[in-house]
Amino acid sequence: NPDSTVPMIGASGAIAGVLGSYLVLFPSVKVRGIIPLGRVSTLQELPAFIVLGMWFGLQLISGFASLGPEYQSGGVAFFAHIGGFIAGVVLTFVFMGIFPQPPVEERQQKLYERAEKHSF
């Protein structure tokens, strides 16, 4: 509620930022979840970009609906989720430009060598 004088605290905006970063880094990774279909539910695997796109859309709808005079949000800061998600996407691209990463195969080889060096 924009007119409320009660502050909201929480980490959900930061968690939304992690989701935004995940979208940039792993868009095609399959995410397993339960899809409710009326009285029946099914377990499905969908690409992260679809799941996170639907989640972001739900946050947008809920956020704008919460601006109406008759809406009671129950203490959910939808615009913190939206802002955190967008910040996560943007900052991930910024940091990828500032700190370029070697190809995946090279990173995996370095991790393997490091693990082999420190194994018993």
Secondary structure, DSSP 8 states (H G I E B T S, - for coil): -TT--S----SHHHHHHHHHHHHHH-TTSEEEEEEEETTEEEEEEEEHHHHHHHHHHHHHHHHHHTTSTT----S--HHHHHHHHHHHHHHHHHHHHHS----HHHHHHHHHHHHHHH--
